[in-house]
Amino acid sequence: MKHFFFFLSFVCLVNLSTAQEGIPVYQDYLMDNLYLLHPSMAGAANCGKVRATARQQWFDQEDAPNLQTLSFNTAIGQNSGIGAIVFNDKNGYHSQTGAYLSYAYHLQVGGGYEDLNRLSFGANVGLVQSRLDETSFDRTNFDPIITGVLVSDSYFNIDFGMSYLYKDFFVHATLKNPIFQNREIYSEGFESTNQLRYIVNAGYLIAPRKSDWQFEPSVLYQRTDRTKEQFVDLNAKAFYDLNEDTTLYMGLSYRQSFEGAEFQNGADIQQQNLSLLSPFIGAKFDSFTVGYTYSQQFGEVQFASGGFHQITLGIDFLCTKDRWSCNCPAVNL
């Protein structure tokens, strides 16, 4: 019975787990980690960045979904950036590991270099291995689909992204996995199981005069082509300059899906959409960054009452003395 519930949670949380091809989209991008989501942000800041994240769902459940990522990106000259990402994603019997290499080009479209007005283009090239561990499946009742072994399949794909940064305003658009790929680990024949995704997010930094506080409302929209799933994140983030070398940040993210899953409640058939509330807090001490995110799912149908925990650690390196005239904390460190 436990195996059945894990499979059910895998299906119901498809846009939060390994059903996605590549790295799942959580709230990592709000933890000074935009590059993990958008390849066009490779080398966009005035410092190189190393970021590590670890996410765990339902601590009280064995084999619950968990994700680890490690990324770095840095500028090469004034207009180019490079980066790399490795990740490990596991959900019960399903898992995937992969690596990406990135290149971005940053074009100044107006003003001088100190005036942030840049259009950036980036691309990832990645290799991902998916695995399905059937070694512990019950084979007493014959099922030709179950092999009883560890099944794996590897494939490559690419991502394309574009960013526009103008002073305290930003907008990013990324297309993930556009190349047809058939993962026969999940389906036979030549039907594509490729999870093409469209991601757009935008925001604006509000910096009151003579105040140590800054506020950043933002929104993210994502759509998965094959399954037609859509969700939106509504984010509110605040920064506080404790001193010259230390900045605290905190905020709240609300995720809402547009489609729901039907379930039976007594004699009634009801529908439940994914709703997720994620408070987060973090700090930047000189070149070091640390952050924590907690996510709580809402609705009558849940696998467990516990939430999802994520830790982010980071370090900046090769920082230049050039700074843009805006506040723009994503690039102006």
Beta strands, then each sheet from edge to edge (+ up, - down):
strand 1: 48-57
strand 2: 66-76
strand 3: 80-91
strand 4: 94-108
strand 5: 117-133
strand 6: 150-166
strand 7: 169-176
strand 8: 197-204
strand 9: 213-224
strand 10: 230-241
strand 11: 246-265
strand 12: 268-285
strand 13: 288-298
strand 14: 308-317
sheet 1: 1+ 2- 3+ 4- 5+ 6- 7+ 8- 9+ 10- 11+ 12- 13+ 14- 1+
end
